Amino acid sequence: MGGDNAPISNIKGSIDFLDEINDKSIHIYFVGDKPKILSHRTLFTKFKKQISIIHSSDVIKSDERSAKFHKTRPDSSLVKSINLIKNDKADAVISAGNTGALLTTSLFLIGKIPGISRPALAPYVPTQKNGFLLCDAGANVNIKPKHLLEFSVMCQIYLEQILNISNPKVGLLNIGSEPLKGNDLTIEAFSLLNDNINNFYGNIEPRYIFDGYVDVVVCDGFTGNLILKTIEGLIKNTFERLSSNIKANFLSKLASPLMKPAFNNLKSSLDYEEYGGTSILGVNGIVYKAHGSSSSKGIKNTYHSVYNSHRNDVLKRIKDRMKKIDNNE
């Protein structure tokens, strides 16, 4: 029931995924208001044997805040969904709802991966030179250097298994490239990452994160969230200005049929929905947060990431890698 376009976009995205993946072993639970879901039953008649509905009378709204939803809102669709993982009824959860509620509920009900002290949000930021994971993008404001090490490990494994990127390069977000640049956090983290992370690029300034030098950009959650929202705002503003200039300029109007393919290609390459939602890395289960404004396309592509996470056993790989680091220490 989460997201601006729920439940229709979530239902359509689910059906589009089942159409594309063609795997009869997959079973999907729609958790939410059963009458509302059934009002769209014609959309999923084709896959009715692969879909069940679990009724929930409560929905946690996007602006609600609490660390105890797992206790105070047990009948909410979000809490019921996470309990499916806890009780071994499901292998993964996708939600386009309240990010904070999803994070805290996951922590309380299914816990953290052994060796990981902080979960993190790691959205994939598309660029014209592929893209990069930004981690953390809002889960942790006050962190220690070891948390940046954990983020780096999880992101490398995620990219290797989900996007087939071999030996992903990690960059530490900073105000300069020198090892002793920045605050105490980044100075200490530089040495720690340099000693423990294969293919550590070093410090990277914000102005260079789009240039393809790194596959992962690690930072604290406050900084990461500012970067992410600045990127989203800049992209939106850029396309609005381009559209406005084309409409206002006579020569641009004449040239628009020629410009349209390039314009659409640029827009597609920067579309977050092409890559789906964000994994909450570090919780002891596969939990994905889809963008609140996701259309069926974003939900469908989130399913593909979830499917690959489960098939490639990303959780086990993170656990094994953290054991090696702990043993080295």
N, C-alpha and C positions, 0 to 999 in steps of 0.2 A: 504493500500500500504506500510505500515511500516514493517520493519524487514528484516533480511538478505535473507530470503527465500520467500519473498512476490512476487506475491499474492498467489502462489500455496499452501504454508503451511497454510495460513489463510483460504483459501477456503476448503482445505481438513479437517482442524481441525473443521471448522463449520459443515461440512457434517457428520463427525464422531460423533460430539456431538448430532446432530439431530437424528442420527441412534440410539445412546445409550439412549437418554432421552425419545424418543417416545411421544412427547407432541405437538399435532397439533396446540396449541394456540400460540406457539413461532413463531415470525417472525424476520428474520434477514435481515439487510440492509448491502450490500457490498458497501462501499463508496470508490470510486477510479476511475481509468482509465477504462471506460466501455468496450472498445474494448479488452483490455488486460484481463479483467475479463471474458468476453464472450468467449475468446479463450479457456477457461477451462470449458465451459458450460456443457460438457458431465459429469463432476464430480457432478454437482448439478441438473441434470435433474429430478432425483427422488423426489427432494424437491422444485421444481420450484414454487409451490404455496406458499411456506413459505419463499421465498427469493426474494428481490427486489434489484436493482442496482441503486445507486445514483452516477451519473457521477461527477468526479472531475478531472480537468486538471492539478492540481498542487500537488506536494509532498514535504513536509518539510524533508530535509535530516537529517541524524543522527548527523552530525557535525555542523549544523546551530544553532546559538544562538540569541535569541531575546525574550523580554518580551511582544512584541506587535504583535505576529503572528495573533492574533484574529482580528487585524485591517489591517495589511499589507498583509496577505495571506488568505483572506476569502474563496478562492476557493480551498484551500488545503484540502486533504482528512481528515486530523486530525481536522482542525477547523470545517469543515462541520459535522463531526461526533459529536463533542461536542455540536454543535448547535441543533442537533436532540434531545438531552436531554433538552436543554434550551427551545425549542419550543414544548416540550411534545410529540415528535414524536417517541421517544425511551426511554426505561427504563434504559439502560446501554450502555457503550462503552468499547470496547476492542481494544487496539492498541499495536503493537510491535515496534512502531516507536520512535521518539525523546522524551526522558523522560522529559526534561526540557520544551519542547513545550507543551506536554500533560498536565503537571502540571500547567504552567502559563495560558494556554488557559482555562483550567477547572476553575481556580480561577477567571479569568476575566468574563467568560461567565455564570457560574452557581454558583459562590461564595462558601462560607464556611458554614458548619453546625453551627447553632447558639450555642454559647458557646465554639466553637473551634477557637482558634486564629491562629493556624498554621497547615496546612495539613502535612502529613508525609507518607513516603514510608515504608512499613512493609513487606518485603519479608519473606517467610517461609523458614527457613534453616533446611533441613532434617538431621537427625543424626541416629545412630543405636538405640538410645533411643527416638524414635518418632521425635522430632525436636522442634524448637522454632521460634517465630516471632522476628525479629530484627528491632527495631524501635527507631529512624529514621535511614534510610539507605542512606540518601543523599539529602533530600529536604531542610533541615535547618542546617546551619552551626553555627550561633549564636543564642542561645536559652536561655530561662529562666526556672527556676524550674517548673513553672506552665505548661509549654509546655510538660515537661516530664510526668506530671500528666495527661494531655490530651491524650498523646500517650498511656499511660497505660490503661486508660479507654477504648479507642477505640480498642486496641488490645485484651483486655479481652472479650469485646462483640463480636468481630470478631471470636475469637477462640471458644467461646461458641456456636455461631450460625452456623459457617461454618464447624468447625472440631469436634463439639460436645464434647469439653473439658469442664468439669464442674469446675467452680471456678479456672480459670487459675492462676498460680503463676507468679508474676512479680519480676524480678530482675533488680537492677540498676547497670549498668556496671561501674566498678571502679577498682582502683589499689590495693584495699584491702577490707576486709570484715567489718572493724570497721566503725561505724556510722560517725565518724569525719574524715574519710580518704578522700583524694582526693582534688579537687579544690572547689571554692565557689559554683559552680553550683551543684555538687554532694552532698556537705554537706547540702545545703539548701533543695535540692530535696529529700534527705533521709527523713527528718522530714515531708515534705508535703505528700509524698507517704505513709509513715507509718500511717499518720492520715486519709487518704482518700481512700486508696486502700485495698480492702479485699484480703487477701492472699499475702501480700507483703513479699517477701523473704528477702529483704535487699540488701546490696551490693553483687555483684558477680564479681569475677575476670575473665578475658578473658579465662584463662586456664581451667575454670570449666564450660563454657557455653555449652559444648557438653555432659556433664555428666547427664543430665536429671533433674537437680535441679529446673529449672524454665521453664515456657512455653513462657515467654516474656522477652526479654532483651531490656531495654530502654537506650538510649544515644543520644547525639547530632548527627546530620547528618554527620559531618565530620568524627567523630570517627566510626560511623556505616558503612559508605561507605568504610573506610579503612579495617574494620573487614571483610566486605562482600567480597571485592576483594582479601583479603589475603586468605580467605577460598576457593574461586573459584580457585585461583592459586595453592594452596596447594593440592586440590583434583586432579586437572589436572596433576600436577607434580607427585603426588603419583601413579596414574594409568599408566602414561607413564613409570615410573621407574619399576613398577611391570611387565608391558608387556615386557619391554626391558630385564629385568632379566630372565623372563621365556624363552624368545627366545634364550638368550645367554647361558643358563645353561642346559646341557644335561639331568641331573636328573629332572630338572623342566619340561623339555619337556615331559619326560616319565610320570610325575605325573600330567601334565596339564589337562587331561580328568577328573581326580579326583578333581582338584582344581577349575575347571571352574564353577561349580554350586555356590561355595562359593564366587568366584570372581564376578560372575554376580549378586549375591544377594547383595553384598556390593555395587556394582556400582549402582544397582537399588535403594537401600536405600538412596543413596546420590544424586540422580538425581532430580534436581530442576523441571524438566518437569513433574514429577509425581504429583506435586502440582499446576502447572500452574503459572499464573502471579501474580502480586502484586497489591493489592488494594491501590489506593491513598486515604488513610484515612483522613477524615476531609473535603473534598469537598462535596458540597451539591448535590451529585448524585453518581451513581455507575460507577466509572471509574477504569478500570484495565489496568495495564501496563504489557504486556507479555515480556519475555526476547527477546532481539533483535535477538538472534540466534534460537528462538523457531522453532521446527518442528511442524507438524500437531498435534502431541501428546501434546505438551505444550499448543497450542491454544485450543485444545479440553478440556483439564483439566481446563483451565482458564474459559471457558464457564460454566463448572460445578460450579465453585466458584461464578461466577456472578449470575447464576440461583438461588443458595442457598441464596446469599445476598439479592436478590429481594424477594424471597419467604419468608424469615425470617425477612424481613423489618429491616435490620441492621441499616439503617440510622435513623429510628425512635427510635430505642433502644439507639443509641448513644445520640440523642437529649434528650431523657427522662433522661438518666443517668447524663448528663451534667447539666440539670436543678436542679437535686437533689444536686449536688455538689455546684452549685451557690447559692442555697437556704441555704445550711449549712454555707456558708461563710458569 
